[in-house]
Amino acid sequence: MLKKRPCIAMFLCIAAAAFGHSSAALADGNPTNATVTVGAAPDAPPFSYIQGGKFLGISNDILRRVGKLENLDMRYQEMAFDGLIPALQVGQLDIAVSGIFITKERQAIVDFSTPYFVEGALVIVPVNSGIKSLSDLKGNTIACEQGSAALKVAREHAPEWGVNLRILQDPASMQLAMRSGDVAAMIYDSALVSYQLRVEGAKPTIKIVSPMLDPTGIAFAFPKGSKWVAVVNRGIAKLKASGELDAIAKTYNMN
C-alpha cells in the first residue's frame, strides 16, 4: 500500500487568488476590489473538485483565503484540466488551479507561483490484479490523462517498461477503462492516488506498483508576465506565517 505520502511540508507559498483582468488600481502593489478569473478542473481531488455546487480542495481553499487577505473577488470557470494552460495563454483566465506540476515546458509559456506541494506520478492497477511491479507491465496498456505531467513521465518510460499508452480525457475515463479491463494500469498524480486510498480506507480498489516517479513542485499558473504572481505569493506568505497553510492541509489529511 502507500508508504510514501507527498510532502506537504513544502506547502511553502503559493497562491491563490489574485490576478487579473481588473481595472482596480495597484497602489503600492496592492490591488483594491480586483476581480480575477480562475479556471479549475472539477475532478482533481484533493486539490480541486466540486461538491454541492462549490469548488473545494486544498488549492481552492488557499486561493479563497488569499483572496480575502488581498481583497480580491474570484470568479470561477469550470474547465477540463488540459484546457487550463491554453486558456491562460489566450487571456481567458488570470489563474489556473488543479494541482498543476511545474515543468520546463510549462514554464516557457506560463508563470508559476511558489510551489505549495511536492508530488510525482504513480502507476496503479486494480487491487486484485496479478501485476505486482513495473516489470510485470510488459506488453500491457497504461491509461494516461491528456495534458497531464504524468503523461510526460509515461512517454519517457514506456519503451523501458515495454507498454502501450492510451490517452484519455479525464481521471474518470481512466478509472473506467481500468475497471473494465480495457487497460491494465493507469499512471496518475501521487497526491490524488494517496487521497483515493485514504477515502477508500479498508476496502481499496487500487494498489500501487511503482515508486514515486519524477517528483516535482505543484503551483498555481498565471499568464506570462502576470502582475498577480507577487500578490498571490505575498498572501501565501501571510498564511504560512499564521499557520493557516498547515490548517488547510490538515483539513484534507495531507499534512
Contacts in CASP RR format, 6 or more apart in sequence:
PFRMAT RR
TARGET T0000
AUTHOR 0000-0000-0000
METHOD contacts of the structure
MODEL  1
MLKKRPCIAMFLCIAAAAFGHSSAALADGNPTNATVTVGAAPDAPPFSYI
QGGKFLGISNDILRRVGKLENLDMRYQEMAFDGLIPALQVGQLDIAVSGI
FITKERQAIVDFSTPYFVEGALVIVPVNSGIKSLSDLKGNTIACEQGSAA
LKVAREHAPEWGVNLRILQDPASMQLAMRSGDVAAMIYDSALVSYQLRVE
GAKPTIKIVSPMLDPTGIAFAFPKGSKWVAVVNRGIAKLKASGELDAIAK
TYNMN
1 197 0 8 1.000
1 204 0 8 1.000
1 207 0 8 1.000
1 208 0 8 1.000
2 193 0 8 1.000
2 194 0 8 1.000
2 197 0 8 1.000
2 208 0 8 1.000
4 190 0 8 1.000
4 212 0 8 1.000
5 194 0 8 1.000
5 254 0 8 1.000
6 117 0 8 1.000
6 118 0 8 1.000
6 119 0 8 1.000
6 120 0 8 1.000
6 190 0 8 1.000
6 191 0 8 1.000
6 194 0 8 1.000
6 254 0 8 1.000
7 117 0 8 1.000
7 118 0 8 1.000
8 117 0 8 1.000
8 118 0 8 1.000
8 249 0 8 1.000
8 254 0 8 1.000
8 255 0 8 1.000
10 115 0 8 1.000
10 116 0 8 1.000
10 117 0 8 1.000
10 118 0 8 1.000
10 217 0 8 1.000
11 116 0 8 1.000
11 117 0 8 1.000
11 240 0 8 1.000
11 245 0 8 1.000
11 246 0 8 1.000
11 249 0 8 1.000
12 114 0 8 1.000
12 115 0 8 1.000
12 116 0 8 1.000
12 236 0 8 1.000
12 240 0 8 1.000
13 113 0 8 1.000
13 114 0 8 1.000
13 115 0 8 1.000
13 116 0 8 1.000
13 233 0 8 1.000
13 236 0 8 1.000
13 237 0 8 1.000
13 240 0 8 1.000
14 62 0 8 1.000
14 113 0 8 1.000
14 114 0 8 1.000
14 115 0 8 1.000
14 116 0 8 1.000
14 219 0 8 1.000
14 220 0 8 1.000
14 232 0 8 1.000
14 233 0 8 1.000
14 236 0 8 1.000
15 62 0 8 1.000
15 63 0 8 1.000
15 66 0 8 1.000
15 113 0 8 1.000
15 114 0 8 1.000
15 116 0 8 1.000
15 219 0 8 1.000
15 220 0 8 1.000
15 232 0 8 1.000
15 233 0 8 1.000
15 235 0 8 1.000
15 236 0 8 1.000
16 59 0 8 1.000
16 60 0 8 1.000
16 62 0 8 1.000
16 63 0 8 1.000
16 64 0 8 1.000
16 65 0 8 1.000
16 66 0 8 1.000
16 67 0 8 1.000
16 95 0 8 1.000
16 97 0 8 1.000
16 113 0 8 1.000
16 220 0 8 1.000
16 232 0 8 1.000
16 236 0 8 1.000
17 36 0 8 1.000
17 38 0 8 1.000
17 62 0 8 1.000
17 63 0 8 1.000
17 64 0 8 1.000
17 65 0 8 1.000
17 66 0 8 1.000
17 67 0 8 1.000
17 70 0 8 1.000
17 72 0 8 1.000
17 74 0 8 1.000
17 95 0 8 1.000
17 232 0 8 1.000
18 31 0 8 1.000
18 34 0 8 1.000
18 36 0 8 1.000
18 66 0 8 1.000
18 67 0 8 1.000
18 70 0 8 1.000
18 72 0 8 1.000
18 95 0 8 1.000
18 228 0 8 1.000
18 231 0 8 1.000
18 232 0 8 1.000
18 235 0 8 1.000
19 36 0 8 1.000
19 37 0 8 1.000
19 94 0 8 1.000
19 95 0 8 1.000
19 222 0 8 1.000
19 226 0 8 1.000
19 227 0 8 1.000
19 228 0 8 1.000
19 229 0 8 1.000
19 231 0 8 1.000
19 232 0 8 1.000
20 34 0 8 1.000
20 35 0 8 1.000
20 36 0 8 1.000
20 37 0 8 1.000
20 94 0 8 1.000
20 95 0 8 1.000
20 226 0 8 1.000
20 227 0 8 1.000
20 228 0 8 1.000
21 35 0 8 1.000
21 36 0 8 1.000
21 37 0 8 1.000
21 91 0 8 1.000
21 94 0 8 1.000
22 31 0 8 1.000
22 34 0 8 1.000
22 35 0 8 1.000
22 36 0 8 1.000
24 31 0 8 1.000
24 32 0 8 1.000
24 33 0 8 1.000
24 34 0 8 1.000
24 35 0 8 1.000
25 31 0 8 1.000
25 32 0 8 1.000
26 227 0 8 1.000
29 230 0 8 1.000
29 231 0 8 1.000
30 70 0 8 1.000
30 71 0 8 1.000
30 231 0 8 1.000
31 70 0 8 1.000
31 71 0 8 1.000
31 72 0 8 1.000
31 228 0 8 1.000
31 231 0 8 1.000
32 71 0 8 1.000
33 71 0 8 1.000
33 73 0 8 1.000
34 71 0 8 1.000
34 72 0 8 1.000
34 73 0 8 1.000
35 72 0 8 1.000
35 73 0 8 1.000
35 74 0 8 1.000
35 75 0 8 1.000
36 72 0 8 1.000
36 73 0 8 1.000
36 74 0 8 1.000
36 75 0 8 1.000
36 94 0 8 1.000
36 95 0 8 1.000
36 228 0 8 1.000
37 74 0 8 1.000
37 75 0 8 1.000
37 77 0 8 1.000
37 92 0 8 1.000
37 93 0 8 1.000
37 94 0 8 1.000
37 95 0 8 1.000
38 63 0 8 1.000
38 74 0 8 1.000
38 75 0 8 1.000
38 76 0 8 1.000
38 77 0 8 1.000
38 93 0 8 1.000
38 94 0 8 1.000
38 95 0 8 1.000
38 96 0 8 1.000
38 97 0 8 1.000
39 76 0 8 1.000
39 77 0 8 1.000
39 78 0 8 1.000
39 79 0 8 1.000
39 84 0 8 1.000
39 87 0 8 1.000
39 93 0 8 1.000
39 95 0 8 1.000
39 96 0 8 1.000
39 97 0 8 1.000
39 98 0 8 1.000
40 48 0 8 1.000
40 55 0 8 1.000
40 59 0 8 1.000
40 60 0 8 1.000
40 76 0 8 1.000
40 77 0 8 1.000
40 78 0 8 1.000
40 79 0 8 1.000
40 84 0 8 1.000
40 96 0 8 1.000
40 97 0 8 1.000
40 98 0 8 1.000
41 48 0 8 1.000
41 78 0 8 1.000
41 79 0 8 1.000
41 80 0 8 1.000
41 81 0 8 1.000
41 84 0 8 1.000
41 97 0 8 1.000
41 98 0 8 1.000
42 48 0 8 1.000
42 49 0 8 1.000
42 50 0 8 1.000
42 55 0 8 1.000
42 78 0 8 1.000
43 49 0 8 1.000
43 81 0 8 1.000
43 170 0 8 1.000
43 171 0 8 1.000
43 172 0 8 1.000
44 81 0 8 1.000
44 98 0 8 1.000
44 99 0 8 1.000
44 171 0 8 1.000
44 189 0 8 1.000
44 192 0 8 1.000
45 57 0 8 1.000
45 192 0 8 1.000
45 195 0 8 1.000
46 57 0 8 1.000
46 58 0 8 1.000
46 191 0 8 1.000
46 192 0 8 1.000
46 195 0 8 1.000
46 252 0 8 1.000
46 254 0 8 1.000
47 57 0 8 1.000
47 58 0 8 1.000
47 59 0 8 1.000
47 60 0 8 1.000
47 97 0 8 1.000
47 98 0 8 1.000
47 99 0 8 1.000
47 117 0 8 1.000
47 191 0 8 1.000
47 192 0 8 1.000
47 218 0 8 1.000
48 55 0 8 1.000
48 56 0 8 1.000
48 57 0 8 1.000
48 59 0 8 1.000
48 60 0 8 1.000
48 97 0 8 1.000
48 98 0 8 1.000
48 99 0 8 1.000
49 55 0 8 1.000
49 56 0 8 1.000
49 57 0 8 1.000
50 56 0 8 1.000
50 78 0 8 1.000
55 76 0 8 1.000
55 78 0 8 1.000
55 97 0 8 1.000
57 252 0 8 1.000
58 117 0 8 1.000
58 248 0 8 1.000
58 249 0 8 1.000
58 251 0 8 1.000
58 252 0 8 1.000
58 254 0 8 1.000
59 97 0 8 1.000
59 98 0 8 1.000
59 99 0 8 1.000
59 116 0 8 1.000
59 220 0 8 1.000
60 97 0 8 1.000
61 248 0 8 1.000
61 251 0 8 1.000
62 116 0 8 1.000
62 236 0 8 1.000
62 239 0 8 1.000
62 245 0 8 1.000
62 248 0 8 1.000
63 74 0 8 1.000
63 95 0 8 1.000
63 97 0 8 1.000
63 220 0 8 1.000
64 74 0 8 1.000
65 239 0 8 1.000
65 244 0 8 1.000
65 248 0 8 1.000
66 72 0 8 1.000
66 232 0 8 1.000
66 235 0 8 1.000
66 236 0 8 1.000
66 238 0 8 1.000
66 239 0 8 1.000
67 74 0 8 1.000
67 235 0 8 1.000
69 235 0 8 1.000
69 238 0 8 1.000
69 239 0 8 1.000
70 231 0 8 1.000
70 232 0 8 1.000
70 234 0 8 1.000
70 235 0 8 1.000
72 231 0 8 1.000
77 87 0 8 1.000
77 92 0 8 1.000
77 93 0 8 1.000
79 87 0 8 1.000
80 169 0 8 1.000
80 170 0 8 1.000
81 98 0 8 1.000
81 145 0 8 1.000
81 146 0 8 1.000
81 147 0 8 1.000
81 148 0 8 1.000
81 170 0 8 1.000
82 145 0 8 1.000
82 146 0 8 1.000
82 147 0 8 1.000
82 148 0 8 1.000
82 169 0 8 1.000
84 93 0 8 1.000
84 96 0 8 1.000
84 97 0 8 1.000
84 98 0 8 1.000
84 100 0 8 1.000
84 221 0 8 1.000
85 96 0 8 1.000
85 100 0 8 1.000
85 106 0 8 1.000
85 109 0 8 1.000
85 110 0 8 1.000
85 221 0 8 1.000
87 93 0 8 1.000
87 96 0 8 1.000
88 95 0 8 1.000
88 96 0 8 1.000
88 110 0 8 1.000
88 221 0 8 1.000
88 222 0 8 1.000
88 223 0 8 1.000
89 109 0 8 1.000
89 110 0 8 1.000
89 223 0 8 1.000
91 223 0 8 1.000
93 223 0 8 1.000
94 222 0 8 1.000
94 223 0 8 1.000
94 226 0 8 1.000
94 228 0 8 1.000
95 220 0 8 1.000
95 221 0 8 1.000
95 222 0 8 1.000
95 228 0 8 1.000
95 232 0 8 1.000
96 110 0 8 1.000
96 220 0 8 1.000
96 221 0 8 1.000
96 222 0 8 1.000
97 220 0 8 1.000
99 117 0 8 1.000
99 189 0 8 1.000
99 191 0 8 1.000
99 218 0 8 1.000
100 106 0 8 1.000
100 112 0 8 1.000
100 218 0 8 1.000
100 219 0 8 1.000
100 220 0 8 1.000
100 221 0 8 1.000
101 119 0 8 1.000
101 120 0 8 1.000
101 148 0 8 1.000
101 149 0 8 1.000
101 189 0 8 1.000
101 216 0 8 1.000
101 217 0 8 1.000
101 218 0 8 1.000
102 112 0 8 1.000
102 115 0 8 1.000
102 216 0 8 1.000
102 217 0 8 1.000
102 218 0 8 1.000
102 219 0 8 1.000
103 149 0 8 1.000
103 152 0 8 1.000
103 216 0 8 1.000
105 152 0 8 1.000
106 112 0 8 1.000
106 221 0 8 1.000
109 224 0 8 1.000
110 221 0 8 1.000
110 222 0 8 1.000
110 223 0 8 1.000
110 224 0 8 1.000
111 221 0 8 1.000
111 222 0 8 1.000
111 223 0 8 1.000
111 224 0 8 1.000
111 225 0 8 1.000
111 226 0 8 1.000
111 229 0 8 1.000
112 219 0 8 1.000
112 220 0 8 1.000
112 221 0 8 1.000
112 222 0 8 1.000
112 229 0 8 1.000
113 219 0 8 1.000
113 220 0 8 1.000
113 221 0 8 1.000
113 222 0 8 1.000
113 229 0 8 1.000
113 232 0 8 1.000
113 233 0 8 1.000
113 236 0 8 1.000
114 219 0 8 1.000
114 233 0 8 1.000
114 236 0 8 1.000
115 217 0 8 1.000
115 218 0 8 1.000
115 219 0 8 1.000
116 218 0 8 1.000
116 219 0 8 1.000
116 220 0 8 1.000
116 236 0 8 1.000
116 245 0 8 1.000
117 191 0 8 1.000
117 217 0 8 1.000
117 218 0 8 1.000
117 254 0 8 1.000
118 215 0 8 1.000
118 216 0 8 1.000
118 217 0 8 1.000
118 218 0 8 1.000
119 189 0 8 1.000
119 190 0 8 1.000
119 191 0 8 1.000
119 212 0 8 1.000
119 215 0 8 1.000
119 216 0 8 1.000
119 217 0 8 1.000
119 218 0 8 1.000
120 149 0 8 1.000
120 150 0 8 1.000
120 153 0 8 1.000
120 189 0 8 1.000
120 190 0 8 1.000
120 191 0 8 1.000
120 212 0 8 1.000
120 213 0 8 1.000
120 214 0 8 1.000
120 215 0 8 1.000
120 216 0 8 1.000
121 149 0 8 1.000
121 150 0 8 1.000
121 153 0 8 1.000
121 154 0 8 1.000
121 187 0 8 1.000
121 188 0 8 1.000
121 189 0 8 1.000
121 190 0 8 1.000
121 210 0 8 1.000
121 212 0 8 1.000
121 213 0 8 1.000
121 214 0 8 1.000
122 187 0 8 1.000
122 188 0 8 1.000
122 189 0 8 1.000
122 190 0 8 1.000
122 193 0 8 1.000
122 208 0 8 1.000
122 210 0 8 1.000
122 212 0 8 1.000
122 213 0 8 1.000
123 134 0 8 1.000
123 137 0 8 1.000
123 142 0 8 1.000
123 185 0 8 1.000
123 186 0 8 1.000
123 187 0 8 1.000
123 208 0 8 1.000
123 209 0 8 1.000
123 210 0 8 1.000
123 213 0 8 1.000
124 178 0 8 1.000
124 185 0 8 1.000
124 186 0 8 1.000
124 187 0 8 1.000
124 188 0 8 1.000
124 193 0 8 1.000
124 206 0 8 1.000
124 207 0 8 1.000
124 208 0 8 1.000
124 209 0 8 1.000
125 131 0 8 1.000
125 178 0 8 1.000
125 184 0 8 1.000
125 185 0 8 1.000
125 206 0 8 1.000
125 207 0 8 1.000
125 209 0 8 1.000
126 178 0 8 1.000
126 179 0 8 1.000
126 205 0 8 1.000
126 206 0 8 1.000
126 207 0 8 1.000
127 204 0 8 1.000
127 205 0 8 1.000
127 206 0 8 1.000
127 207 0 8 1.000
129 184 0 8 1.000
129 185 0 8 1.000
129 207 0 8 1.000
130 136 0 8 1.000
131 137 0 8 1.000
131 140 0 8 1.000
131 184 0 8 1.000
131 185 0 8 1.000
131 209 0 8 1.000
132 209 0 8 1.000
133 209 0 8 1.000
133 210 0 8 1.000
134 161 0 8 1.000
134 209 0 8 1.000
134 210 0 8 1.000
136 209 0 8 1.000
137 161 0 8 1.000
137 162 0 8 1.000
137 163 0 8 1.000
137 184 0 8 1.000
137 185 0 8 1.000
137 209 0 8 1.000
138 161 0 8 1.000
138 162 0 8 1.000
138 163 0 8 1.000
139 162 0 8 1.000
139 163 0 8 1.000
139 164 0 8 1.000
140 163 0 8 1.000
140 164 0 8 1.000
140 183 0 8 1.000
140 184 0 8 1.000
140 185 0 8 1.000
141 163 0 8 1.000
141 164 0 8 1.000
141 165 0 8 1.000
141 166 0 8 1.000
141 182 0 8 1.000
141 183 0 8 1.000
141 184 0 8 1.000
142 154 0 8 1.000
142 158 0 8 1.000
142 161 0 8 1.000
142 163 0 8 1.000
142 164 0 8 1.000
142 165 0 8 1.000
142 166 0 8 1.000
142 183 0 8 1.000
142 184 0 8 1.000
142 185 0 8 1.000
142 186 0 8 1.000
142 187 0 8 1.000
143 165 0 8 1.000
143 166 0 8 1.000
143 167 0 8 1.000
143 168 0 8 1.000
143 173 0 8 1.000
143 174 0 8 1.000
143 177 0 8 1.000
143 178 0 8 1.000
143 183 0 8 1.000
143 185 0 8 1.000
143 186 0 8 1.000
143 187 0 8 1.000
144 150 0 8 1.000
144 151 0 8 1.000
144 154 0 8 1.000
144 165 0 8 1.000
144 166 0 8 1.000
144 167 0 8 1.000
144 168 0 8 1.000
144 174 0 8 1.000
144 186 0 8 1.000
144 187 0 8 1.000
145 151 0 8 1.000
145 167 0 8 1.000
145 168 0 8 1.000
145 169 0 8 1.000
145 170 0 8 1.000
145 171 0 8 1.000
145 174 0 8 1.000
145 188 0 8 1.000
146 167 0 8 1.000
146 168 0 8 1.000
146 169 0 8 1.000
148 189 0 8 1.000
149 189 0 8 1.000
149 214 0 8 1.000
149 216 0 8 1.000
150 187 0 8 1.000
150 188 0 8 1.000
150 189 0 8 1.000
151 165 0 8 1.000
151 167 0 8 1.000
151 187 0 8 1.000
153 187 0 8 1.000
153 213 0 8 1.000
153 214 0 8 1.000
154 165 0 8 1.000
154 187 0 8 1.000
155 165 0 8 1.000
157 213 0 8 1.000
158 164 0 8 1.000
158 165 0 8 1.000
163 185 0 8 1.000
166 177 0 8 1.000
166 182 0 8 1.000
166 183 0 8 1.000
168 174 0 8 1.000
168 177 0 8 1.000
171 188 0 8 1.000
171 192 0 8 1.000
174 183 0 8 1.000
174 186 0 8 1.000
174 188 0 8 1.000
175 186 0 8 1.000
177 183 0 8 1.000
177 186 0 8 1.000
178 184 0 8 1.000
178 185 0 8 1.000
178 186 0 8 1.000
179 205 0 8 1.000
185 209 0 8 1.000
187 210 0 8 1.000
187 213 0 8 1.000
190 212 0 8 1.000
190 215 0 8 1.000
191 218 0 8 1.000
191 254 0 8 1.000
193 206 0 8 1.000
193 208 0 8 1.000
194 254 0 8 1.000
195 252 0 8 1.000
195 254 0 8 1.000
196 206 0 8 1.000
197 204 0 8 1.000
197 206 0 8 1.000
198 253 0 8 1.000
200 206 0 8 1.000
220 232 0 8 1.000
222 228 0 8 1.000
222 229 0 8 1.000
222 232 0 8 1.000
236 245 0 8 1.000
239 245 0 8 1.000
239 248 0 8 1.000
246 255 0 8 1.000
249 255 0 8 1.000
END
